Amino acid sequence: MNILILLLSLITFTSCTSLFYQPDPYLYAHPKTLGLEYDDLFFYSDDGTRLHSWYLRSKKNIPKKGFVFFFHGNAQNLSSHMMNIQWIVDHGYDVLIWDYRGYGISKGKSSSSGIYRDTKAAYTHAHNIFKNNNYPKFIVYAQSLGGNIALRGYQDFPHKKDISLLVLDSTFMSYQKIAADILRQTWVGYVLSPLAYVLVSDKYATNKAAKNVKTPTLVVHGTKDRVVPYKFGKDLYENLSAKPKWMWTIEDGIHIDVFYAHEKKYQKKFLKLLEQI
């Protein structure tokens, strides 16, 4: 995120949490070109906003091992983030990835309050698919900003007991803290960094939600993540009340690279964990 844009916005606006959302409508990749079986599924937020999702399905000759509900990060749309999780389809796990309002072909304009409403609808949408298809496991996987969004919606989800595993990859708890951290990267920003605690809203952050998590939870974070520094993942892990909980520290890992880098050893490690839960 450009430091000057953030700095000017902090000074100009009463709330700049919306700066965290950077959607676009461009189609980066498509399930069909990857040979994946899929459905375009649409559902509605409680204010009538139409939202889009892709339901990626494993091949019919592969036993169904579980269902992954995926929350992507702050930029672009589901077509660019699909590559982070589509690999798991070859191992018997179907995937639902969706776009928040304003992203891709989902309608509306991105905002914290609107995306919070979308998240509640998305949990219901995903849970219906999970129940209707009798999957043995329900995994919620959330990356970067999606981790904050998923965890905030989790606390209002009435079927938490159906979630087998919650995964929070390269994420954070507080919008205020990460905005302040970005500002501190320059000397001018450092002086003004306390403004982040005044002008950035934490109304939809997960500071309190983390302490109420009971679902088994995996936190993943790279030590060389410059987008969301490692300390934020460590702080999240320490504040989680989940039992059991695990922390994967990805040595030399950058932002959300756990599955496509590191000789893909974490793909195997993740599949093993899913077998055990």
Secondary structure, 3 states (H helix, E strand, C coil): CCHHHHHHHHHHCCCCHHHHCEECCCCCCCHHHHCCEEEEEEEECCCCCEEEEEEEECCCCCCCCEEEEEECCCEECHHHHHHHCHHHHHHCEEEEEECCCCCCCCCCCCCHHHHHHHHHHHHHHHHHHHHHCCCCCEEEEEECHHHHHHHHHHCCCCCHHHCCEEEEECCCCCHHHHHHHHHCCCHHHHHHHHHHHHHCCCCCCCCCHHHHCCCCEEEEEECCCCCCCHHHHHHHHHHCCCCCEEEEEECCCCCCCCCCCHHHHHHHHHHHHHHHC
